[in-house]
Amino acid sequence: MTHVKICGLIDPDLVRFAAREGADWIGFNFVPGSPRRVTPEAAASLLLQVGKARPVALMVDPTDAEVDVIVALGFPVLQLHGAETPERLAEIKARTGREVWKALGVATRADLDTANTFVSADKLLIDAKPPKDAAYSGGHGQVFDWAILDGWQPAAPWMLAGGLTPDNVASAIAATGAPAVDVSSGVERVRGLKDRELVRAFIRAAKQP
Ligand SMILES: O=C(O)c1ccccc1NCC(=O)[C@H](O)[C@H](O)COP(=O)(O)O
């Protein structure tokens, strides 16, 4: 069965709801300025609501000090969504002993070759490239051409992201064979605010047999 990550939750009731609905991972966004950003203080109480889901901390080009704050909160997984290099990822992994995922925006096979240089990533999160004028490297609800994944041999376990919704996630899984999927915008009606019915519909559509 496909595994599901719901990313960018800021409300404790929604965190509990997503976990009860069967989300495997719940992402908390620590990117300054993002409408989905949570502070470390807020994350400490949100973490109490995750149930059996695994919490994932989303960061962009974090300093060691920023990573240390997140690790001290008890996050078992760090998702790097910036311009981190394979060397920086390996360094963070060695320093923290945590699972470290690398998110990459892709549009071509060459981008997938770049993704495969992150050999020590615990997961590659394959996302759409952000729009040219975007302030943030992810979370724009953009779909990329899934056909570029045909025949791709990932260097690490991987997850599909980018513009997934309750309506397209089943086709995305069928088209790509993705073992796991990630969503943020597609379960929001208002940017930054998750919607219960969309969260439920997404998880059900992704996990349908
Ligand atoms: O959501 C943000 O604001 C954000 C800011 C900076 C870097 C990444 C960000 N989000 C990434 C994600 O939420 C997801 O991991 C993924 O990219 C899917 O996003 P979406 O296409 O909106 O479903």
The ligand as an SDF file (V2000), in Angstrom:
LIG
                    3D

 23 23  0  0  0  0  0  0  0  0999 V2000
    5.1300   24.6950    1.7380 O   0  0  0  0  0  0  0  0  0  0  0  0
    5.9650   25.6000    1.7690 C   0  0  0  0  0  0  0  0  0  0  0  0
    5.6540   26.7590    2.0460 O   0  0  0  0  0  0  0  0  0  0  0  0
    7.4020   25.3050    1.4620 C   0  0  0  0  0  0  0  0  0  0  0  0
    8.3300   26.3380    1.5930 C   0  0  0  0  0  0  0  0  0  0  0  0
    9.6500   26.1000    1.2920 C   0  0  0  0  0  0  0  0  0  0  0  0
   10.0880   24.8490    0.8830 C   0  0  0  0  0  0  0  0  0  0  0  0
    9.1670   23.8030    0.7540 C   0  0  0  0  0  0  0  0  0  0  0  0
    7.8300   24.0240    1.0400 C   0  0  0  0  0  0  0  0  0  0  0  0
    6.8990   23.0050    0.8990 N   0  0  0  0  0  0  0  0  0  0  0  0
    7.1980   21.7120    0.4080 C   0  0  0  0  0  0  0  0  0  0  0  0
    6.0400   20.7910    0.5440 C   0  0  0  0  0  0  0  0  0  0  0  0
    5.0890   21.0990    1.1970 O   0  0  0  0  0  0  0  0  0  0  0  0
    5.9930   19.4330   -0.0040 C   0  0  0  0  0  0  0  0  0  0  0  0
    7.0450   18.6890    0.5260 O   0  0  0  0  0  0  0  0  0  0  0  0
    5.9280   19.2830   -1.4870 C   0  0  0  0  0  0  0  0  0  0  0  0
    6.8040   20.1410   -2.1060 O   0  0  0  0  0  0  0  0  0  0  0  0
    4.5610   19.2780   -2.0790 C   0  0  0  0  0  0  0  0  0  0  0  0
    3.9850   20.5250   -2.1880 O   0  0  0  0  0  0  0  0  0  0  0  0
    2.6370   20.7370   -3.0300 P   0  0  0  0  0  0  0  0  0  0  0  0
    2.9540   20.7410   -4.4830 O   0  0  0  0  0  0  0  0  0  0  0  0
    2.1080   22.0280   -2.5550 O   0  0  0  0  0  0  0  0  0  0  0  0
    1.7030   19.6020   -2.6770 O   0  0  0  0  0  0  0  0  0  0  0  0
  1  2  2  0
  2  3  1  0
  2  4  1  0
  4  5  1  0
  4  9  2  0
  5  6  2  0
  6  7  1  0
  7  8  2  0
  8  9  1  0
  9 10  1  0
 10 11  1  0
 11 12  1  0
 12 13  2  0
 12 14  1  0
 14 15  1  0
 14 16  1  0
 16 17  1  0
 16 18  1  0
 18 19  1  0
 19 20  1  0
 20 21  2  0
 20 22  1  0
 20 23  1  0
M  END
$$$$
